[in-house]
């Protein structure tokens, strides 16, 4: 006959193994590919509102209309630099 300590030790090991199997099954069920769905990305981009005028745009934007962000940024940078100068 088995002693109480041996019974509890073997039972504990079996319970841990069953728990490990459950964790592995749950983990496999929750993991999936991290690759985005191209169709969902396309619909998201198409449903986005247009960019406000104060945000920088790339030259390839279809509604750019001659907007040159580098000139606007230079002008805004100079205004901001003057606003932060110490009074003389």
Secondary structure, DSSP 8 states (H G I E B T S, - for coil): ---HHHHHHHHHHHHHHHHHHHHHHHHHHH-------HHHHHHHHHHS----TTS---TT-TT-TT--HHHHHHHHHHHHHHHTS---
